[in-house]
């Protein structure tokens, strides 16, 4: 909870804030509204759908030994459950 109290020289003391953090103060009818500044999400660049489709179509089929090993691992996982 944040507590606001009147201080000297027409200043306000706001308890509950964290040093070094920034806050947004908005004037509202009948008082003030204080919120932490929103952190901006960093947009990560990823692979486009076209590039993914091209890579997906260019993949090599599994050889028989690898397919058999994957199938055995899946079956063992199912039995372990």
C-alpha positions as CSV (number, residue, x, y, z in Angstrom):
1,X,0.0,0.0,0.0
2,X,1.2,3.5,-0.7
3,X,0.6,6.3,1.9
4,X,0.5,10.0,0.9
5,X,1.1,12.7,3.6
6,X,1.4,16.4,3.4
7,X,4.9,17.7,4.1
8,X,6.4,21.2,4.5
9,X,6.7,23.7,1.6
10,X,3.6,22.2,-0.1
11,X,5.3,18.9,-0.8
12,X,3.9,15.5,-0.5
13,X,5.6,12.5,1.2
14,X,4.8,9.3,-0.5
15,X,5.6,6.2,1.5
16,X,5.9,2.8,-0.1
17,X,7.8,3.9,-3.2
18,X,11.0,2.1,-4.2
19,X,14.2,4.1,-4.6
20,X,15.3,4.4,-8.2
21,X,11.9,3.4,-9.7
22,X,9.9,5.9,-11.7
23,X,6.2,6.5,-11.2
24,X,3.5,8.2,-13.2
25,X,1.4,10.8,-11.3
26,X,-2.0,11.7,-12.7
27,X,-4.3,14.3,-11.3
28,X,-7.8,12.9,-10.8
29,X,-10.9,14.6,-9.5
30,X,-10.5,14.7,-5.8
31,X,-6.9,13.6,-5.7
32,X,-3.9,12.0,-7.4
33,X,-3.3,8.6,-9.0
34,X,0.2,7.2,-8.7
35,X,1.3,4.2,-10.7
36,X,4.6,2.5,-11.5
37,X,5.9,3.4,-14.9
38,X,5.1,0.6,-17.4
39,X,8.1,-1.4,-18.5
40,X,8.3,-1.6,-22.3
41,X,8.4,-5.1,-23.7
42,X,11.3,-5.6,-26.0
43,X,10.0,-6.9,-29.3
44,X,12.0,-9.9,-30.4
45,X,12.5,-10.5,-34.0
46,X,11.7,-14.0,-35.1
47,X,11.4,-16.1,-38.1
48,X,8.8,-15.1,-40.6
49,X,6.2,-17.6,-41.8
50,X,7.6,-17.7,-45.3
51,X,11.1,-18.5,-44.0
52,X,9.8,-21.2,-41.7
53,X,7.7,-22.7,-44.5
54,X,10.8,-22.8,-46.8
55,X,12.9,-24.5,-44.1
56,X,10.0,-27.0,-43.3
57,X,9.7,-28.0,-47.0
58,X,13.4,-28.4,-47.4
59,X,13.8,-30.8,-44.4
60,X,15.2,-34.2,-45.1
61,X,13.1,-37.3,-44.2
62,X,14.3,-39.5,-41.3
63,X,16.3,-42.6,-42.1
64,X,14.9,-45.9,-40.9
65,X,17.2,-46.3,-37.9
66,X,16.4,-42.8,-36.6
67,X,12.7,-43.2,-37.1
68,X,12.8,-46.6,-35.2
69,X,14.8,-45.0,-32.3
70,X,12.3,-42.1,-32.0
71,X,9.4,-44.6,-32.1
72,X,11.0,-46.7,-29.4
73,X,11.6,-43.6,-27.2
74,X,8.0,-42.5,-27.6
75,X,6.8,-46.0,-26.7
76,X,9.1,-46.1,-23.6
77,X,7.8,-42.7,-22.5
78,X,4.2,-43.9,-22.8
79,X,4.9,-47.1,-20.8
80,X,6.7,-45.0,-18.1
81,X,3.5,-42.9,-17.5
